[in-house]
Amino acid sequence: MSRALIEIGSCNVDLELRPIEPAWIIEGNPVSRSHILSTSSDGTSSTIIWSCTEGRFNWYYDFDETIMILEGSIVLESDGMPPKRYGVGDVIFFRDGAHAKWHVEGHVKKIAFCRKTNPAVIGFMIRVVNKLKRMFLSPGERRPATLMGVG
């Protein structure tokens, strides 16, 4: 099955029930819903719309996740980080292995960019291969550089 090189999505989609792990819930009855907007060809990255009703819960990250809050607000706290409120337009990055206590105030809706991390040696090998491609391919054969200069 081939995938389009460019996919179009919307933040205004029907979200499916995705319960929070019951053992993680600290207070209340938070109800979470989500919808996967896109997934990378290699399956290591995805873009997700996620919403949740009021409550307090722990969240444990087994991948890198960058979020931007679209609606509502949350209070986050973690070891070495005092509670802080975040709202619409705020962007937060959680590294693989992070733990945070979430307090959803009323409701929250976010867009999340998730990436499974590779072992360091594999990441190094990927960077070497990409560097070799840039060195040995003629400009017409290369793809344009990415925004971050990594390609």
Secondary structure, 3 states (H helix, E strand, C coil): CCCCCCCCCCCCCCCEECCCCHHHEEECCCCEEEEEEEECCCCCEEEEEEEEEEEEEEEECCCEEEEEEEEEEEEEEECCEEEEEEECCCEEEECCCCEEEEEEEEEEEEEEEEECCCCHHHHHHHHHHHHHHHHHCCCCCCCCCCCCCCC
